[in-house]
Amino acid sequence: RPGDWEIWNNLGNARRLSGDPSGAVGALRRAAGIRSDVAPIQVNLGSALADAGDMEAALAAYRRALALAPEDPAIRLDTARLLRDLRRFEEALDLLRSGTSGPDELIETGRSLSGLWRLDEAERAYRTVLAMRRDLDEAWLELPLGLGRRERRRLSHTRDRV
């Protein structure tokens, strides 16, 4: 049934999971052509495009998904992660500020702040996460990384002054 967007969407997901990103992109573009108003198709297409290495097209798909479902925290978080991967840290932070601030969003906020070398703010974000949930390994891993970056930066500035 060539007009069944769900079949194309499922085929795209299956191809993506089987390691065929270009096949996934083709099937998901077909699904999006049939139903451009379904946010999960755009998310799936964005993921497949990222797997295929076309990050700007992936971002465009995520932005379409976000426009279709602006209150969806998972889409907002995935879009912020992609923006961080593209080193567009300020855009990621703007997007994260406009949504919820649960543990996943705070970890991503810390990562984007670290990318901007705003290490004190990143540390606060990680410590806030740990105050909320002590069991989050990601926060425990990111906190010492940020502290290490800050110490290396401090040492490099100290050497520059000597």
N, C-alpha and C positions, 0 to 999 in steps of 0.2 A: 504494500500500500504506500505508494510514493508520497502521498499527501499527509501521512501520519507523522506528525512532529515528534510524538513520544517514541516511536520506533527509531527515528533518526537520532534523537537524543540518547536513547539507550545504546544504540550502535556506537555513537561517538564515545560514550563513557566506556563501553567494552573495549573499543580500540585503544583508547588512552591507557586503560589498565593493562592491556596486553603489550604495551610498549610501541604502539603505532601512532605517534603524535600527528603525523600528516593525515592519516586516515581518520583520526579522531576529529581533526579540524574540519575536514571535508564533510563528515557526517553532521557535525554540530552546526556548521554553516548552513547546511540544508535545513536542519531543524529551526534555526533562527530565521531563515527565509520564510518558513511557513508560519511561525509564531514569534515574531520579534518582540512581543509583549510579555514574554515569560522570563522572569528574572533567572530562574535556575538554568535555563539554556544558556544565557549570557555568561553566567558564572562558569558553567562547564566549558564553554567555548574559551573563556579567558584562561582557564587552567590548561586546556589543550594547547592554546597558542603559546603560553609560557613554556610548556614542555617542549614545544617546537622551536623555542628560542626567539619568538617574535614578541618581545616584551611590550613594545608600544601598542601593538594590536591587542595584546592581552589586557593592557590597561584600558583601552577603549571599550572592550567588552565588559570589564568590571564596572566601568563608569556607567555603561548602559544599564547593567544590572542594578546598580545603586540608584539610578534615576527611576527605575521601575519599582524598587523596594527600598526607599530611603531610610526606613526605620529598622531594616534588618541588620542586626549587629554583626553577624557572620560575614555578610558581604562587605560591610564597612571595614572590618578587621582584615579580610583578605585583600581588599584594595589598598589599605594602608601598608600591609606587608609588601605588596608589589611595588608601591611607591618607594618604600625603603630600599628594596632590592635595586631600584633604579637610581638610588642615591638622591631622591627628591624628598629629603627629610622634612622640610617645612610643610610641604603639601600633606605628607603623612600625618604630621602633628595636627594640622588644621582639621583633617578628617577625623582623627581620633578625639579631638576636643569636642567635636559636634555630636558625639555619640555617648554611649554608656562608658563607665569607667570601672569595669570589672577587672579581674586579675589578668586576663589575656590582653585586654586593651592597655593596661598599665605596663605590662612587660613590653609590648610593642612600642609604647610611648618611650620607655627607657631606652630601647634599642635605637629609636630615631634620635632621641636626645644625645645618645652616645655618638651617633654618626655626625652630629653637629658639634661635638666636643663640649657639650653642656653637661659635663660629667657629674657635677653636684646635683643637678636636677634629675639626671638619670638614676643616681643612687637613691634619691628620695622616692622615685617611682618604684624601684625594686624593693625598697624597705616597706613601702606602703603595701605592696603585694604580699610580702612576707608577714606583715601584721594581719592581713586578711586571711591568708592561707599559708601556714608554715610548711605544708607538704608539696609545694610547687617546685619541682626540681629546676625548671627553667629559671626561676627567679634566683635560686641559690647559685646557679651557674653564671648568670649574667652579673650579679653583684660583684664577685671578685674580679671578673674581667674588667668591669668599669673601674674598680678601685686600682687595678693594675695599670690601666691606661692613664688614670689620673696621676699615679706615682711616677710613671715613665715621663709624663709631660712635665711634672714638677722637677724631676732630675735633669731633663734636657734644658729647662729654663735656668736651673741653677748652674749648669756647666756653661751656658751661654754668658752668664754674668761674671764667671771667674776668669 
